Amino acid sequence: MKTRFVVTPLFTLGFAMVVFSGCTTAPKINSEFDAEAEFTAAKTFFVCPLPKQVPNVDPGLLMRVGPAALGAARTGMTGRGYTEVTDVSKADLAVVIHGKSVPKTDVTDWGFAPTYG
């Protein structure tokens, strides 16, 4: 009697997730803050605009990432109960977004020559 191994779509999906899960890299996020800072009196915030031009490896990066970063900052602050204002002089808090793009490193030279025999 012969048995057949049937590959189900769920098995295929699970196998692909295991294989490709090591291929993703997450961004490293650093933040600095004062643990003793008091924000209870603050009610309003202002999101500082992004620069028009940046020296960058990828010139289109600011156009792709900038609107999402500004939207995330606004969503996060309004979700915490703060109100956005359009004039920085009327704001209790100012949100400034900084970022850095690092080019990919292509490793082709392993530092040794293979020898055979």
Secondary structure as UniProt FT lines:
FT   HELIX           9..20
FT   HELIX           21..23
FT   TURN            35..36
FT   TURN            40..41
FT   STRAND          44..47
FT   TURN            59..60
FT   HELIX           61..79
FT   TURN            80..81
FT   STRAND          83..84
FT   HELIX           88..90
FT   STRAND          93..95
//
